[in-house]
Every structure is written in structure tokens, then in C-alpha cells.
Amino acid sequence: MENNSTSHARYTHIMLLILACVLLFASVAGYFLFQQIQSSTPQGGNITPQGTPQSPISNLLSPTPTLIPYPTNGSFTLTEEGGRTSVPLGTSFTINLTATSTDTVAGYDVILSYDETAFHRQSVQNKLDSFRIFPYDRSTHLSLSATKNLQVSTPIRFTNTPILSLTFMPEKKGTYTFSLKAVGNESSKLVNESAQVTYPQSADFRIEIN
């Protein structure tokens, strides 16, 4: 009877030892599996079904740049020098920019957008000796700033005044638009002698290359 009790106790002890080993193995395996999942998931992000990390921040819409609400006064006008609205392919043409202001002018900015794959810009000419121009080529447009020469003390106003001319060589057929509208935070503007800014009115210029 004593031998049976001893055998039963020994059997129970062995079974408990086996169960403890199984639980320990399961715990270790679960830990390593959890670490592997954590290492494959970027911090702060989610995994898409294709496995591409997606940051929650990247799903937010980018804010649209807003311009300072300066008043609108004066105007910028684009015209083709010969009055043409169509030009043969391979023939250069010149666009003139004229300006009208309601106040004196100490400087101005011009933002000119056009299809740069369809035209080669050959030149930018300053039409006013009393101003210096500084053109900058952006990836999508031409940005140009002008300042009045310090040697000029006489107040200057624009009245349908030619201020710039730009010569282009067309490289593609089609109908294209030249625009003075704002691009991002850059805009066409007039600045008076008191450093007050206004936005000139403008209209798009369209030309056909045939």
C-alpha cells in the first residue's frame, strides 16, 4: 500500500514538472514572437496590407499656402509685341508686360507661369532704366523682383507703362497660357515708397503655336 502511494506521488511530481516545462517553453516562444512583430513595425506607424509603413502624420492634408490680404490696386497686362495670338512653331515671339499703379512705385514682383517644356525663354529685358531687375528661375515658374535705383529720387508712377519684355522660342505645337497668378506664397505685387504692398489685377495671356 505504501509502495502504491509512493509511486502515485512520484507520477504526480513528474507530470507537474512536464507541465512546468511546457509552460516555460510557451512563454519563451511567445516572448520571441512578440519581439519579432515589434521589430518589424515602425514606431508610431501602421503596416498596410502590402507591408508599406504608413505614418499617421503622412495621411494629413498639407495646408494650402495663404497670401497676406493686401488690397488690390493697379494692373499688370501681358500682350504679344506684334499683337499676335498665334505663332508658327520655330518662330520666336516677345511678350510685353505693362503696368498701371495707383500710387508711387518703389519696387515690384512678377510671377510668370507657363509650360516650360513648350518654350525656351531666350531673354528677359528691363524696359525701365530707373529700376533694377532680378530674375529667378523656379521649377514651375519665373520669379522676378525689381527695385528702384537709389540714385533716382523722382517719384515714379505707372500708367500703362512697359516694364518688361520676354522673348520665347516655341518648341511644341498647341495652345498655351501665360499667367501672373500667385504660386504658393509668391505673388505678383507692387510696392510704394512707404513699403505698402498691393496686388495688381491681371489676366491670363493665351497663344497658339501652329
C-alpha positions in Angstrom: 0.0 0.0 0.0 2.9 2.3 0.9 4.6 1.5 -2.4 1.5 2.5 -4.3 1.3 5.8 -2.5 5.0 6.5 -3.3 4.5 5.6 -7.0 1.5 7.9 -7.2 3.3 10.8 -5.6 6.3 10.3 -7.9 4.0 10.2 -11.0 2.3 13.4 -9.9 5.6 15.1 -9.4 6.8 14.1 -12.9 3.6 15.4 -14.5 3.9 18.7 -12.7 7.5 19.0 -13.9 6.5 18.3 -17.5 3.6 20.8 -17.4 6.0 23.5 -15.9 8.5 22.8 -18.8 5.6 23.2 -21.4 4.5 26.5 -19.9 8.1 27.8 -19.8 8.6 26.8 -23.4 5.3 28.5 -24.4 6.3 31.7 -22.6 9.7 31.9 -24.2 8.3 31.3 -27.7 5.6 33.9 -27.1 8.2 36.5 -26.0 10.4 36.0 -29.0 7.4 36.1 -31.4 6.3 39.4 -29.8 9.8 40.9 -30.2 9.9 39.9 -33.9 6.5 41.6 -34.5 7.6 44.7 -32.7 10.9 45.0 -34.6 9.0 44.8 -38.0 6.5 47.5 -37.1 7.9 51.2 -37.2 7.3 53.3 -34.1 4.2 55.4 -34.4 3.1 53.9 -37.7 0.9 51.2 -39.2 1.6 48.4 -41.7 -0.6 48.4 -44.8 -1.7 45.1 -46.3 1.1 45.5 -48.8 3.6 45.9 -45.9 4.4 49.5 -46.6 4.9 51.6 -43.4 2.3 54.4 -43.2 2.8 57.2 -40.7 -0.4 58.7 -39.3 1.0 62.2 -40.0 1.5 61.4 -43.7 -2.2 60.9 -44.1 -3.0 64.5 -43.1 -3.6 67.0 -45.8 -0.9 69.6 -46.4 -2.0 73.1 -45.6 -2.7 75.3 -48.6 -0.4 78.4 -48.6 -2.4 81.6 -48.0 -1.4 85.1 -49.1 -1.4 88.1 -46.9 -4.6 90.0 -47.7 -3.1 93.1 -49.3 -5.5 95.4 -51.2 -5.9 95.0 -54.9 -4.9 98.2 -56.9 -3.4 98.8 -60.3 -2.9 96.2 -63.0 -0.3 94.1 -64.9 -1.1 93.3 -68.5 0.5 90.7 -70.8 0.4 91.2 -74.6 2.4 89.9 -77.6 4.6 92.6 -79.0 3.1 92.3 -82.5 -0.5 91.8 -81.3 -0.4 88.2 -82.4 -2.4 85.4 -80.7 -0.8 82.6 -82.8 2.8 82.0 -83.9 4.3 79.3 -86.2 6.4 76.7 -84.5 10.1 77.6 -84.6 9.3 81.4 -84.7 10.3 83.5 -81.6 7.9 85.9 -80.1 8.0 88.6 -77.4 5.6 89.2 -74.6 5.4 92.7 -73.1 4.4 93.4 -69.6 2.8 96.8 -68.9 1.8 98.1 -65.5 -0.6 100.7 -64.1 -0.3 101.8 -60.5 -2.5 103.9 -58.2 0.5 105.1 -56.2 4.2 105.7 -56.5 6.3 102.6 -57.2 9.5 101.7 -55.3 9.5 98.1 -56.5 7.5 95.2 -57.8 7.4 91.4 -58.1 6.3 89.4 -61.1 5.4 85.7 -61.0 5.1 84.3 -64.6 3.9 80.8 -65.0 4.0 78.9 -68.3 4.7 75.5 -69.8 8.5 75.4 -69.6 8.6 72.2 -71.7 6.9 74.0 -74.6 9.1 77.2 -74.7 12.7 78.1 -74.4 13.0 81.6 -72.8 15.6 83.5 -74.8 15.7 86.7 -72.9 14.3 89.0 -70.2 14.6 92.7 -70.9 14.2 95.5 -68.4 12.3 98.4 -70.0 12.9 101.0 -67.3 16.4 102.3 -66.5 15.1 103.6 -63.2 14.7 100.0 -61.9 17.0 97.0 -61.5 15.5 93.6 -62.1 16.5 90.3 -60.5 15.0 87.2 -62.3 15.0 83.8 -60.6 14.1 80.5 -62.3 11.9 78.3 -60.2 10.9 74.7 -61.1 7.4 75.8 -62.2 7.6 79.5 -63.0 9.8 82.6 -63.4 10.0 84.8 -60.3 11.3 88.3 -60.9 11.9 91.2 -58.4 12.6 94.8 -59.3 13.8 97.7 -57.1 14.0 101.4 -57.8 17.6 102.6 -58.3 18.8 104.6 -55.2 20.1 107.4 -57.5 16.5 108.1 -58.7 14.8 110.5 -56.3 11.8 111.4 -58.6 8.6 109.7 -57.7 7.5 107.1 -60.3 4.0 106.1 -61.2 3.0 103.5 -63.8 0.3 104.4 -66.4 0.1 101.6 -68.9 3.9 101.6 -68.7 6.0 98.9 -70.4 8.2 97.5 -67.6 9.4 94.1 -69.0 9.7 92.2 -72.3 10.3 88.4 -72.5 11.3 86.6 -75.7 10.4 82.9 -76.2 11.1 80.3 -78.8 8.2 77.7 -79.1 9.2 74.1 -79.1 5.8 72.4 -79.2 2.5 72.9 -81.0 -0.6 73.6 -79.0 -2.4 76.4 -77.1 -0.6 77.7 -74.1 -1.3 80.0 -71.2 1.0 82.6 -69.6 -0.3 83.6 -66.1 0.6 86.1 -63.5 -1.3 84.3 -60.7 0.2 83.6 -57.4 2.2 80.3 -57.0 2.4 79.1 -53.4 3.5 82.0 -51.2 4.9 84.0 -54.2 2.7 86.6 -55.9 2.9 89.5 -58.3 2.7 92.8 -56.4 3.5 96.5 -56.4 5.3 98.2 -53.5 5.1 102.0 -53.0 7.6 104.4 -51.5 6.2 103.7 -48.0 6.7 100.0 -48.4 3.0 99.4 -48.7 2.1 96.4 -50.9 -0.8 96.0 -53.3 -1.8 93.2 -55.7 -2.3 94.3 -59.3 -5.2 92.9 -61.3 -4.1 90.7 -64.2 -5.5 88.4 -66.8 -4.0 85.3 -68.4 -2.5 85.5 -71.9 -3.1 82.7 -74.3 -1.1 82.0 -77.5 -1.4 79.2 -80.1 1.6 77.6 -81.6 0.8 76.1 -85.0 
